[in-house]
Amino acid sequence: MTLPVETTALTKRYGEIAAVEDLNLSVPAGEVYGFLGPNGAGKTTTLRMLLGLIRPTAGRVRLLGAEPGPGSLARVGALIEGPAFYPYLSGRANLRILADHAGVRRTRVDAVLDVVSLTGRAKDRYGTYSLGMKQRLGLAATLLKDPELVVLDEPTNGLDPAGMADMRVTLRKLAAGGCTVLLSSHLLAEVEQICDRVGVLDRGRLVTETTVEDLRAGGALRVVADPLQDARAHLGRLFGAERVRVEGTALELDVEPAQAGRVNAALVGAGCTVTELRWREPDLEQTFLALTGGTPDAA
Ligand SMILES: Nc1ncnc2c1ncn2[C@@H]1O[C@H](COP(=O)(O)OP(=O)(O)OP(=O)(O)O)[C@@H](O)[C@H]1O
């Protein structure tokens, strides 16, 4: 099956700066793919190359199985920079202007307003919209042509939690309808909530590509028991010493959360007093920082 997005050794250099280096990316149909990286990682440059807005220095882009060009781009909706809307016109009137311009039937306007959940506010002036509504109207504009692929640069930038939740619902709705979504973000928490798969970009290079499920899989069973060293030795015998480590005054055990009962019974049976036993969620922010070598601000 044709991949909606595929890049091979894609590279863009600006003089000495390698904005994007040797990028191999593949996004299957119907997926919400998050392109994650700190500021300056090369996300926008990549999206621009995908859309044929800038020419790669080297490498290749396939968009819906073809070179980025009029044929393939007609099947893609993209939001790279904030769209320009008339503040004194309603959301619906703004979309009608765009629909007329693109030669799209006006009935599409109400359909896309529904997808982004703006039907109830369609008559209101754009200037009165919240940031989240403005972003969703921008997304609605990209949907007018009923695209197979939507490419969005930082669609949740600046949104509050409610705005993000709305955007998440909208993007999932799109994916459920068979549309592939590729979005960029510098915030792991956003990508984690919205996407199926994540590609992490750092200084122009793809440092990892993984499912959100796998990103979350770094949790551990946290055990506080007395005496700690006895508990450690006992758990080491039970699960293998390599799966037990000391974290401050606690032990962390690389086992499934469902092992908690077994751990408790074993420690009590060995004469240890268990004062804490809980599942510690993975620290995604740390994972991201470790991958990108970034600063907390970037995550
Ligand atoms: N036209 C250009 N000329 C020179 N350097 C550029 C140009 N466009 C981008 N760069 C450089 O390429 C690198 C990647 O930039 P890019 O905008 O793609 O990053 P980004 O991941 O989208 O970050 P941000 O979220 O801050 O936009 C940066 O170092 C940037 O300064």
The ligand as an SDF file (V2000), in Angstrom:
LIG
                    3D

 31 33  0  0  0  0  0  0  0  0999 V2000
   15.9390   29.8730    5.5480 N   0  0  0  0  0  0  0  0  0  0  0  0
   16.8460   29.5130    6.4460 C   0  0  0  0  0  0  0  0  0  0  0  0
   18.1050   29.9740    6.3850 N   0  0  0  0  0  0  0  0  0  0  0  0
   19.0470   29.5970    7.2720 C   0  0  0  0  0  0  0  0  0  0  0  0
   18.8160   28.7380    8.3000 N   0  0  0  0  0  0  0  0  0  0  0  0
   17.5750   28.2420    8.4310 C   0  0  0  0  0  0  0  0  0  0  0  0
   16.5350   28.6070    7.5100 C   0  0  0  0  0  0  0  0  0  0  0  0
   15.4080   27.9270    7.8870 N   0  0  0  0  0  0  0  0  0  0  0  0
   15.7350   27.2140    8.9900 C   0  0  0  0  0  0  0  0  0  0  0  0
   17.0340   27.4040    9.3150 N   0  0  0  0  0  0  0  0  0  0  0  0
   17.7520   26.7600   10.4350 C   0  0  0  0  0  0  0  0  0  0  0  0
   17.5090   25.3640   10.3860 O   0  0  0  0  0  0  0  0  0  0  0  0
   17.3310   24.8290   11.6900 C   0  0  0  0  0  0  0  0  0  0  0  0
   15.9880   24.1430   11.7990 C   0  0  0  0  0  0  0  0  0  0  0  0
   14.9340   25.1080   11.7410 O   0  0  0  0  0  0  0  0  0  0  0  0
   13.3920   24.7470   11.7510 P   0  0  0  0  0  0  0  0  0  0  0  0
   12.6290   26.0180   11.6720 O   0  0  0  0  0  0  0  0  0  0  0  0
   13.1160   23.7120   10.7360 O   0  0  0  0  0  0  0  0  0  0  0  0
   13.2350   24.1090   13.1970 O   0  0  0  0  0  0  0  0  0  0  0  0
   11.9090   23.7200   13.9820 P   0  0  0  0  0  0  0  0  0  0  0  0
   12.1490   22.3690   14.5400 O   0  0  0  0  0  0  0  0  0  0  0  0
   10.7270   23.9140   13.1160 O   0  0  0  0  0  0  0  0  0  0  0  0
   11.9100   24.7520   15.1720 O   0  0  0  0  0  0  0  0  0  0  0  0
   10.7840   25.8070   15.5970 P   0  0  0  0  0  0  0  0  0  0  0  0
    9.7930   25.0100   16.3720 O   0  0  0  0  0  0  0  0  0  0  0  0
   11.5690   26.7540   16.4390 O   0  0  0  0  0  0  0  0  0  0  0  0
   10.2610   26.4120   14.3280 O   0  0  0  0  0  0  0  0  0  0  0  0
   17.5190   25.9960   12.6380 C   0  0  0  0  0  0  0  0  0  0  0  0
   18.8450   26.0010   13.0770 O   0  0  0  0  0  0  0  0  0  0  0  0
   17.2200   27.2010   11.7800 C   0  0  0  0  0  0  0  0  0  0  0  0
   17.9000   28.3260   12.2670 O   0  0  0  0  0  0  0  0  0  0  0  0
  1  2  1  0
  2  3  1  0
  2  7  2  0
  3  4  2  0
  4  5  1  0
  5  6  2  0
  6  7  1  0
  6 10  1  0
  7  8  1  0
  8  9  2  0
  9 10  1  0
 10 11  1  0
 11 12  1  0
 11 30  1  0
 12 13  1  0
 13 14  1  0
 13 28  1  0
 14 15  1  0
 15 16  1  0
 16 17  2  0
 16 18  1  0
 16 19  1  0
 19 20  1  0
 20 21  2  0
 20 22  1  0
 20 23  1  0
 23 24  1  0
 24 25  2  0
 24 26  1  0
 24 27  1  0
 28 29  1  0
 28 30  1  0
 30 31  1  0
M  END
$$$$
